[in-house]
Amino acid sequence: MSKETAIRRILPGAPIPGGEVAVEFEIHRDGAAPRVLIDGAEAHVVAASRQRVLALVPAIQGGEAQVTLSFDDDESSVIAPPRLLVGEKLTG
């Protein structure tokens, strides 16, 4: 992956498992299928554009989580500098 690749932001910053997260990155990736890992667990990609990926947060334990973005046309990956804070769904 190009050295220019960087994750710009992740929204929301505190999702819950099963919720959607948007990962925005800085380079144009035509035709490459994105892969998102959250704390090493595969996040299901529901939509992708040239600079944004929407994915579902996998069922992982709440707390700080590392987000990794990679593409099927490249063996390297990009790790988001800010960690994601995964919440826990409260039931009542």
C-alpha positions as a printed NumPy array, in Angstrom:
array([[  0.   ,   0.   ,   0.   ],
       [  1.273,   3.483,  -0.728],
       [  3.048,   5.423,   2.012],
       [  0.466,   8.162,   1.435],
       [ -2.308,   5.923,   2.711],
       [ -3.711,   6.991,   6.049],
       [ -6.965,   6.615,   7.907],
       [ -8.373,  10.121,   8.337],
       [-11.147,   9.34 ,  10.782],
       [-13.493,   6.719,  12.125],
       [-17.1  ,   7.577,  12.929],
       [-18.655,   7.115,  15.369],
       [-15.73 ,   7.017,  17.78 ],
       [-17.599,   4.772,  20.222],
       [-19.805,   2.234,  18.381],
       [-21.343,  -0.92 ,  19.825],
       [-21.009,  -4.458,  18.404],
       [-23.447,  -4.835,  15.511],
       [-23.421,  -1.085,  14.883],
       [-22.048,   0.571,  11.788],
       [-18.719,   2.363,  11.608],
       [-17.39 ,   4.574,   8.782],
       [-13.654,   4.461,   8.048],
       [-12.442,   7.35 ,   5.882],
       [ -9.005,   7.124,   4.263],
       [ -6.854,   9.471,   2.209],
       [ -6.05 ,   7.727,  -1.043],
       [ -8.107,   6.826,  -4.078],
       [ -8.481,   3.009,  -4.402],
       [-10.21 ,   2.046,  -7.66 ],
       [-11.557,  -1.484,  -7.791],
       [ -9.758,  -2.794,  -4.699],
       [-11.998,  -4.569,  -2.196],
       [-11.44 ,  -3.201,   1.314],
       [-11.057,  -5.325,   4.429],
       [-11.597,  -3.929,   7.924],
       [-10.409,  -5.626,  11.103],
       [-11.385,  -4.406,  14.549],
       [ -9.102,  -5.88 ,  17.209],
       [ -8.232,  -8.615,  14.727],
       [-11.877,  -9.604,  14.117],
       [-13.278,  -9.241,  10.588],
       [-15.849,  -6.444,  10.265],
       [-18.527,  -7.108,   7.638],
       [-18.195,  -4.431,   4.915],
       [-21.649,  -3.217,   3.883],
       [-20.605,  -0.427,   1.507],
       [-17.419,   1.052,   0.091],
       [-16.404,   3.985,  -2.048],
       [-13.035,   5.286,  -3.209],
       [-12.274,   6.891,   0.149],
       [-14.768,   5.461,   2.645],
       [-15.805,   2.069,   3.977],
       [-18.928,   1.3  ,   6.013],
       [-18.614,  -1.832,   8.133],
       [-20.448,  -3.566,  10.97 ],
       [-18.585,  -3.808,  14.261],
       [-18.01 ,  -7.505,  15.08 ],
       [-19.006,  -9.049,  18.407],
       [-15.945,  -8.174,  20.452],
       [-15.44 ,  -7.237,  24.07 ],
       [-16.024,  -3.561,  24.857],
       [-13.104,  -1.216,  25.405],
       [-10.298,   0.161,  23.259],
       [ -9.941,  -1.56 ,  19.887],
       [ -7.425,  -1.226,  17.063],
       [ -8.769,  -0.69 ,  13.528],
       [ -6.834,  -2.083,  10.555],
       [ -7.665,  -1.324,   6.905],
       [ -6.314,  -3.336,   3.989],
       [ -7.178,  -3.957,   0.328],
       [ -7.283,  -7.155,  -1.734],
       [ -4.752,  -5.797,  -4.234],
       [ -2.05 ,  -5.143,  -1.637],
       [ -0.488,  -7.23 ,   1.132],
       [  0.202,  -4.295,   3.45 ],
       [ -2.314,  -2.636,   5.737],
       [ -2.953,   0.663,   7.489],
       [ -3.604,   0.875,  11.207],
       [ -5.639,   3.785,  12.516],
       [ -3.659,   5.971,  14.895],
       [ -6.617,   6.68 ,  17.174],
       [ -8.057,   3.637,  18.829],
       [-11.767,   2.99 ,  18.613],
       [-13.696,   2.76 ,  21.876],
       [-16.183,  -0.097,  21.481],
       [-19.115,   0.224,  23.857],
       [-21.346,  -2.41 ,  25.329],
       [-25.066,  -2.526,  24.669],
       [-27.043,  -2.028,  27.861],
       [-30.192,  -4.1  ,  28.256],
       [-32.96 ,  -3.274,  30.623]])
